[in-house]
């Protein structure tokens, strides 16, 4: 991709942004916090391209943006405390991590294979116009290269990602300028990340203090040495699998593989297939059977794929 379109904040710009999202493209859009890098949350390849564009070394969970509470209820289950916070603070800079509903259709790359999903209804009118025009869930991590300063203007997006994404919807400067506050509900309501909504306001709404999260953030599961592991054992860097192993191939030289992440050696395709194929092979495996994984190049998205595979293969606690 050599050119990133800059779209105007009107009906024509919103329609073009929605069209690009529907085509699997990446579109940066403004929220009240920072600019998000949007992709169709149901499209595995589009979500994989987000990690590629940002240069993320790991498949950490992404926040799914929706236009309203009804749309959020379609993909997640809301405990009573979450309903209370959503009623009080949505639309706004609050993200809720909730149980993912069966059949929600969200790409497992967006949830990093977890059974929870992070959801936000942004307050920015242009963002909500885009979400309504698109008509589906949109993942939207900050629209900047991983590890760089989050963008609060369209120009910041172009500085970091120009030529690597389809478009940026220019809505001017973001007023909050820091990412959303994240609250989880695994047990007592828990502050996972401080952000644009003060924790004190959340606690006042709940009538109780938020639990602390021991210093870990939303992406903490991806930092554990063994997590999201399939039930079957996993062996890496395998070019000649044993007769009783299920072989997960990569590239054209893997004839006989049970599944192939990408027969053409395309890392974006491999990333899009990763969680699906691991789940499928785990379902195929009989007791004691091992999943053998072919080598994946350790550059670009390959770094994120290998990071995930190493955690799947790590000794189990």
C-alpha positions in Angstrom: 0.0 0.0 0.0 1.5 3.3 -1.1 -1.1 5.9 -0.3 -3.2 6.6 2.8 -6.4 8.5 2.1 -7.3 11.4 4.3 -11.1 11.5 4.6 -13.2 14.5 5.5 -15.5 14.5 8.6 -18.8 14.5 6.7 -21.3 12.0 5.3 -19.1 11.3 2.2 -16.0 10.7 4.3 -17.8 8.4 6.7 -19.3 6.4 3.9 -15.9 5.9 2.3 -14.4 4.9 5.6 -17.2 2.3 6.2 -16.6 1.0 2.6 -12.9 0.5 3.3 -13.6 -1.3 6.5 -16.1 -3.6 4.8 -13.3 -4.4 2.2 -11.0 -5.5 5.0 -9.0 -2.3 5.0 -7.6 -0.4 8.0 -9.0 3.0 8.8 -7.9 5.3 11.6 -10.7 7.2 13.2 -11.0 9.7 16.1 -12.4 8.9 19.5 -12.6 11.3 22.5 -9.4 9.6 23.8 -7.0 9.0 20.9 -7.2 8.0 17.3 -8.0 4.3 16.9 -6.8 2.0 14.1 -10.0 0.4 12.9 -10.6 -2.9 11.3 -13.6 -5.3 11.0 -13.5 -7.3 14.3 -15.0 -10.3 12.5 -12.4 -10.4 9.7 -9.4 -12.5 10.7 -7.1 -11.1 8.0 -8.1 -7.5 8.7 -7.3 -7.9 12.4 -4.0 -9.6 11.5 -3.2 -6.5 9.4 -3.5 -4.3 12.4 -0.8 -6.2 14.2 1.3 -6.0 11.0 0.8 -2.3 10.6 1.5 -1.5 14.2 4.5 -3.9 14.5 3.0 -5.5 17.6 5.3 -8.3 18.8 2.4 -10.2 20.5 -1.3 -10.8 19.8 -2.6 -8.9 22.8 -6.4 -8.4 23.2 -7.9 -5.5 21.2 -10.8 -3.2 22.2 -13.9 -3.7 20.2 -15.8 -0.4 19.4 -19.6 -0.4 19.0 -22.2 2.4 18.5 -24.4 1.6 21.5 -25.2 -0.7 24.4 -27.6 -2.8 22.4 -24.9 -3.7 19.9 -22.6 -4.5 22.8 -25.1 -6.8 24.3 -25.1 -8.8 21.1 -21.5 -9.9 21.6 -21.0 -9.9 25.4 -22.8 -10.9 28.6 -23.2 -8.0 31.1 -23.2 -8.7 34.8 -25.2 -6.2 36.9 -22.2 -4.1 37.8 -21.3 -3.8 34.1 -24.8 -2.8 33.2 -24.7 0.0 35.8 -21.4 1.3 34.5 -22.5 1.2 30.9 -25.7 3.0 31.7 -23.7 5.7 33.6 -20.6 6.2 31.4 -21.4 5.1 27.8 -20.8 6.6 25.4 -17.4 7.6 26.9 -13.8 6.7 27.7 -14.6 3.4 29.6 -13.8 -0.1 28.3 -15.5 -3.1 29.9 -13.9 -6.6 29.7 -16.9 -9.0 29.6 -17.7 -12.7 28.8 -17.8 -13.2 25.1 -21.2 -14.5 23.9 -21.2 -17.8 22.0 -21.6 -17.2 18.2 -20.6 -13.5 18.5 -18.4 -13.9 15.4 -15.5 -11.9 16.8 -12.1 -12.9 15.4 -10.1 -14.9 18.0 -7.1 -12.6 17.1 -9.1 -9.7 18.5 -9.6 -11.5 21.9 -6.2 -13.2 21.8 -8.0 -16.5 22.1 -9.6 -15.5 25.4 -13.3 -16.1 26.3 -13.7 -12.5 27.2 -13.9 -9.4 25.0 -13.0 -5.8 25.7 -15.8 -3.4 24.6 -16.2 0.4 24.4 -18.9 2.7 23.1 -17.0 5.9 22.2 -18.4 9.3 22.8 -16.9 11.0 19.7 -19.9 11.7 17.3 -17.8 11.0 14.2 -16.7 7.6 15.6 -20.3 6.7 16.3 -21.3 7.8 12.8 -18.7 5.5 11.4 -19.7 2.6 13.6 -23.4 3.0 12.6 -22.5 3.3 8.9 -20.3 0.2 9.0 -22.9 -1.7 11.0 -20.6 -4.1 12.8 -17.9 -4.3 15.5 -14.7 -2.5 14.9 -11.4 -3.2 16.7 -9.5 0.0 17.4 -6.1 0.0 19.2 -4.3 3.3 19.1 -3.3 4.3 15.6 0.4 4.4 16.0 3.4 2.0 15.7 3.6 -0.2 18.7 5.5 1.4 21.6 5.2 5.0 20.1 3.2 7.9 21.5 -0.5 7.6 20.9 -1.9 9.9 18.2 -4.4 12.7 19.1 -4.5 14.3 15.6 -4.8 12.9 12.1 -1.4 14.2 11.3 0.1 12.1 14.0 -1.5 9.0 12.4 0.0 9.8 9.1 3.4 10.4 10.6 3.5 6.9 12.0 1.3 4.8 9.7 1.1 6.8 6.4 1.3 4.4 3.5 0.6 1.3 5.7 -3.2 1.8 6.2 -6.0 2.6 3.8 -7.3 5.8 5.3 -7.6 8.2 8.2 -10.9 9.9 9.0 -9.9 13.4 10.1 -12.0 14.5 13.0 -9.6 17.1 14.4 -7.9 16.8 17.8 -9.0 14.3 20.4 -10.1 16.2 23.6 -9.2 13.6 26.3 -5.8 12.5 24.9 -5.3 9.4 27.1 -6.6 5.9 26.5 -9.9 4.7 28.1 -10.1 3.3 31.6 -10.5 -0.5 31.6 -12.6 -2.4 34.1 -12.9 -6.2 34.3 -15.4 -8.4 36.0 -13.6 -11.6 36.9 -14.9 -11.6 40.4 -15.2 -8.1 41.9 -15.1 -5.2 39.5 -11.4 -4.6 38.9 -9.4 -1.7 37.6 -7.3 -3.1 34.7 -6.0 0.2 33.4 -6.4 3.8 34.6 -7.4 6.2 31.8 -9.8 8.9 30.7 -12.5 8.2 33.2 -11.4 8.6 36.8 -11.6 5.5 39.0 -13.2 7.6 41.7 -16.2 8.2 39.4 -16.5 4.5 38.7 -16.3 3.7 42.4 -19.0 6.3 43.2 -21.3 4.7 40.7 -20.7 1.2 42.0 -20.8 2.3 45.7 -17.8 0.2 46.3 -14.0 0.4 45.7 -12.5 -1.2 42.6 -10.3 -4.2 43.2 -6.6 -3.8 42.2 -5.2 -5.8 39.4 -1.7 -6.5 40.8 -0.1 -4.1 38.4 -1.0 -6.0 35.3 -2.8 -4.5 32.3 -5.4 -5.8 29.9 -2.7 -7.6 27.8 -1.3 -9.4 30.9 -2.5 -12.8 29.8 -0.3 -12.6 26.8 2.7 -11.9 29.1 2.4 -15.2 30.9 4.9 -17.9 30.0 2.1 -20.5 29.3 -1.3 -19.3 28.4 -4.1 -20.0 25.8 -2.3 -23.4 25.4 -4.3 -26.2 23.7 -5.0 -29.4 25.6 -2.5 -31.2 23.3 1.2 -30.7 23.8 3.0 -28.5 21.3 6.4 -29.0 19.7 8.0 -26.2 17.7 10.4 -25.9 14.7 9.4 -29.3 13.3 10.4 -30.1 9.7 9.9 -33.8 10.0 7.1 -34.7 12.3 6.8 -38.1 14.0 4.2 -40.5 12.6 1.8 -40.0 15.4 2.0 -36.1 15.5 -0.5 -33.7 14.0 1.6 -31.4 11.8 0.8 -27.7 11.5 2.6 -26.5 8.4 3.8 -23.2 7.1 4.7 -22.6 3.5 4.8 -24.8 0.4 7.2 -27.4 1.7 4.7 -29.1 4.1 3.0 -31.8 2.1 1.1 -34.1 4.4 0.5 -31.4 7.1 -2.9 -31.8 8.8 -3.4 -28.0 8.4 -1.2 -25.2 6.9 -1.0 -21.7 8.4 -0.3 -20.4 4.9 0.7 -22.6 1.9 2.1 -19.6 0.2 4.2 -18.5 3.2 2.1 -15.4 3.8 2.5 -14.2 7.4 -0.7 -12.2 7.3 -2.6 -15.3 6.3 -0.7 -17.3 8.9 -1.7 -14.9 11.6 -5.3 -14.9 10.6 -5.3 -18.7 10.7 -3.3 -19.2 13.9 -6.0 -19.5 16.6 -8.5 -21.2 14.3 -5.9 -23.9 13.3 -4.7 -24.5 16.9 -8.3 -25.0 18.1 -9.0 -27.3 15.1 -5.9 -29.5 15.7 -6.6 -29.6 19.5 -10.1 -30.9 18.6 -8.6 -33.5 16.3 -5.9 -34.7 18.8 -6.4 -38.0 20.7 -5.1 -38.3 24.3 -1.3 -37.9 24.4 -1.0 -36.7 20.8 1.3 -33.8 20.1 0.8 -30.9 17.7 4.1 -30.4 15.7 4.5 -26.9 14.3 6.7 -26.1 11.3 9.2 -23.2 11.5 7.8 -19.8 11.0 10.1 -16.9 10.0 10.8 -14.7 13.0 10.3 -11.3 11.4 7.3 -9.0 10.8 4.1 -10.8 12.0 6.2 -13.9 12.4 7.5 -12.5 15.6 3.9 -12.3 17.0 3.1 -15.8 15.7 6.2 -17.3 17.3 5.5 -15.5 20.6 2.1 -17.1 20.7 3.4 -20.5 19.7 6.2 -20.4 22.4 3.6 -19.7 25.0 1.4 -22.6 23.7 4.4 -24.9 23.9 5.7 -23.8 27.3 5.7 -26.2 30.2 2.2 -26.1 31.8 1.9 -24.8 35.4 
